[in-house]
């Protein structure tokens, strides 16, 4: 939405991706449109994706590739992947329900294209992190630090609410400022004591600054 401005503009632009599928001759390539069945725009996008074969994923019973039994903790997320009468247990090293959806979408695409089942499972379980998205920060501290790219208040609040539902002793929200002029490859723990926590300044993993932002971005940092 940062680029499109509104959800309406985003939904208007997204079907253009499926126009690429309609240009592919069916004799030369398989045409699949992998869509989130739980998304309110599913029917709109399914219509736009025709005549490609629509494959759906989600947590509901109507999805072709369904995630069930989601169990999340600060150490990762487990769920069952069910499709076509088959079922496999997936252990993600990633945190967050959004990563379950991402994994379901990736699995649906890969399995539909004929990637071997075991390779799909191994690929999902081997991904350690997505830079800047609930990214663990380790610097010898005795508590867990997660840095997240969420750079709007609403996005950060959503992350805080989700983490608050996971087992933890205390959850604390911090905000720092990222300056593009500084280019460090690793997070730096500042060592500033905040009620037993530590402030973390994140550098990198972010796009260019927007006009009027004085070359700075606010970055949410969570401590659990």
GUVEX-23995 format. One line per 4 residues: number of its first residue (from 1); for each residue x, y, z of C-alpha. Coordinates in Angstrom, 3 decimals. Example, Ala and Ser with C-alpha at 12.3 -4.5 7.8 and 13.67 -1.06 7.14 Angstrom:
1> 12.300,-4.500,7.800; 13.670,-1.060,7.140
//
This chain:
1> 0.000,0.000,0.000; 2.995,2.334,0.374; 3.277,2.320,-3.423; -0.384,2.150,-4.461
5> -1.787,4.419,-1.775; -5.112,2.645,-1.257; -6.303,-0.946,-1.198; -8.643,-0.162,-4.102
9> -5.718,0.976,-6.265; -3.763,-2.099,-5.211; -6.595,-4.447,-6.223; -6.920,-2.631,-9.523
13> -3.231,-3.103,-10.280; -2.801,-6.704,-9.127; -4.876,-8.378,-11.881; -2.398,-7.021,-14.417
17> -0.002,-9.708,-13.224; -2.377,-12.349,-14.530; -2.403,-10.778,-17.971; 1.069,-12.267,-18.390
21> -0.423,-15.739,-17.937; -2.990,-15.183,-20.654; -0.213,-14.447,-23.150; 1.475,-17.813,-22.588
25> 0.519,-20.554,-25.069; -0.912,-23.513,-23.137; 1.066,-25.955,-25.267; 4.362,-24.536,-23.978
29> 3.759,-23.782,-20.322; 1.534,-24.644,-17.398; -0.513,-21.684,-16.261; -1.345,-21.454,-12.585
33> -2.673,-18.531,-10.589; -2.035,-19.153,-6.888; -4.462,-17.137,-4.758; -5.207,-16.681,-1.059
37> -8.635,-18.233,-0.539; -9.080,-16.367,2.752; -8.586,-12.964,1.162; -11.716,-10.900,0.609
41> -10.584,-10.188,-2.948; -10.311,-13.877,-3.880; -13.364,-13.999,-6.159; -12.325,-10.769,-7.893
45> -8.821,-12.057,-8.532; -10.004,-15.517,-9.549; -12.130,-13.967,-12.275; -9.177,-11.844,-13.418
49> -6.913,-14.923,-13.548; -9.036,-16.839,-16.044; -8.307,-18.842,-18.151; -5.327,-19.942,-16.049
53> -5.833,-22.782,-13.579; -6.588,-21.201,-10.212; -5.014,-22.884,-7.186; -6.030,-21.636,-3.752
57> -4.357,-21.729,-0.353; -5.499,-20.695,3.101; -6.544,-21.823,6.555; -10.179,-22.471,5.672
61> -11.653,-25.797,4.471; -12.319,-24.517,0.939; -8.623,-23.986,0.098; -6.897,-26.442,-2.230
65> -3.769,-26.233,-0.071; -4.861,-25.853,3.529; -2.958,-25.074,6.701; -4.379,-26.596,9.876
69> -3.389,-26.963,13.503; -1.231,-23.835,13.557; 0.910,-23.751,16.719; 3.165,-20.723,17.124
73> 5.827,-19.723,19.618; 8.756,-17.332,19.715; 10.882,-20.194,18.380; 8.878,-20.825,15.224
77> 5.568,-22.034,13.819; 4.237,-25.532,13.145; 1.216,-26.463,11.055; -0.179,-29.271,8.934
81> -0.222,-28.830,5.163; -3.131,-30.711,3.584; -3.785,-31.028,-0.147; -5.207,-33.608,-2.554
85> -5.768,-36.205,0.145; -2.205,-35.817,1.462; -0.961,-34.205,4.652; 2.492,-33.208,5.926
89> 3.613,-31.473,9.092; 5.675,-28.327,8.528; 8.005,-26.780,11.089; 8.841,-23.200,10.109
93> 11.683,-21.363,11.785; 9.727,-18.168,11.119; 7.310,-16.431,13.483; 3.869,-15.159,12.551
97> 0.632,-16.263,10.922; 1.559,-14.241,7.835; 4.494,-16.617,7.366; 2.100,-19.572,7.427
101> 0.226,-17.940,4.548; 3.495,-17.246,2.738; 4.555,-20.869,3.186; 1.190,-22.145,1.969
105> 1.398,-19.952,-1.128; 4.940,-21.090,-1.894; 4.013,-24.746,-1.393; 0.920,-24.419,-3.570
109> 2.948,-22.888,-6.406; 5.819,-25.359,-6.188; 3.706,-28.498,-5.848; 1.402,-27.399,-8.671
113> 4.440,-27.028,-10.915; 5.643,-30.522,-10.064; 8.433,-29.794,-7.583; 9.001,-32.969,-5.514
117> 7.117,-32.934,-2.223; 10.172,-33.539,-0.048; 12.092,-30.702,-1.668; 9.206,-28.337,-0.970
121> 9.076,-29.353,2.698; 12.842,-29.055,3.116; 12.854,-25.668,1.434; 10.172,-24.267,3.734
125> 11.820,-25.598,6.870; 15.318,-24.428,5.936; 14.459,-20.715,5.704; 15.913,-19.178,8.856
129> 14.629,-15.618,8.503; 13.356,-12.882,6.240; 15.564,-9.805,6.785; 13.709,-7.111,8.679
133> 10.576,-9.177,9.333; 10.494,-10.301,12.961; 14.200,-10.878,12.534; 15.971,-12.284,15.620
137> 18.846,-10.152,16.885; 21.471,-12.085,18.825; 24.254,-10.310,20.693; 24.714,-12.421,23.791
141> 21.723,-10.948,25.642; 19.603,-13.094,27.994; 16.316,-12.069,26.408; 14.883,-12.247,22.905
145> 15.059,-9.289,20.519; 13.037,-9.170,17.302; 13.491,-6.411,14.748; 10.664,-5.711,12.340
149> 10.432,-3.514,9.257; 6.917,-2.363,10.231; 7.362,1.384,9.736; 3.818,2.589,10.331
153> 2.047,2.645,13.675; -0.767,0.393,12.452; 1.640,-2.208,11.061; 3.694,-2.238,14.237
157> 0.578,-2.487,16.414; -0.488,-5.550,14.419; 2.882,-7.175,15.104; 2.664,-6.316,18.803
161> -0.847,-7.792,19.064; 0.267,-11.016,17.401; 3.351,-11.439,19.589; 1.240,-10.680,22.639
165> -0.722,-13.877,21.976; 2.441,-15.996,22.119; 3.936,-17.323,25.366; 6.224,-14.653,26.853
169> 7.091,-12.981,30.129; 7.017,-9.390,28.949; 6.688,-7.608,25.633; 8.135,-4.150,25.095
173> 7.888,-1.936,22.041; 10.727,0.367,21.034; 11.219,2.665,18.057; 14.484,3.795,16.543
177> 15.493,5.856,13.521; 17.302,4.487,10.490; 19.465,6.896,8.500; 20.338,5.868,4.922
181> 23.686,7.664,5.214; 24.837,4.924,7.588; 25.298,1.555,5.889; 25.922,-1.212,8.408
185> 25.333,-4.841,7.503; 24.426,-6.018,11.008; 22.146,-4.694,13.747; 23.893,-2.781,16.499
189> 22.790,-3.087,20.097; 23.204,0.304,21.673; 23.363,-0.914,25.279; 20.795,1.623,26.472
193> 18.918,0.278,29.497; 15.134,0.651,29.224; 13.454,-1.092,32.155; 15.711,-4.081,31.746
197> 15.579,-4.004,27.948; 18.011,-2.839,25.313; 17.443,-0.386,22.495; 18.318,-1.755,19.085
201> 19.108,0.376,16.071; 18.527,-1.262,12.698; 20.391,-0.350,9.534; 19.824,-1.689,6.056
205> 17.059,-3.890,4.600; 14.969,-0.776,3.900; 14.159,1.071,0.717; 15.026,4.676,-0.142
209> 13.645,7.430,2.011; 10.476,9.207,0.955; 10.312,12.912,0.087; 9.850,15.025,3.186
213> 11.168,12.359,5.545; 14.575,14.005,5.933; 16.292,10.794,4.939; 15.097,8.839,7.973
217> 12.755,5.935,8.646; 11.104,4.947,11.902; 11.672,1.247,12.588; 9.765,-0.809,15.125
221> 11.741,-3.020,17.447; 10.164,-5.548,19.783; 11.579,-7.187,22.868; 10.076,-10.341,24.350
//
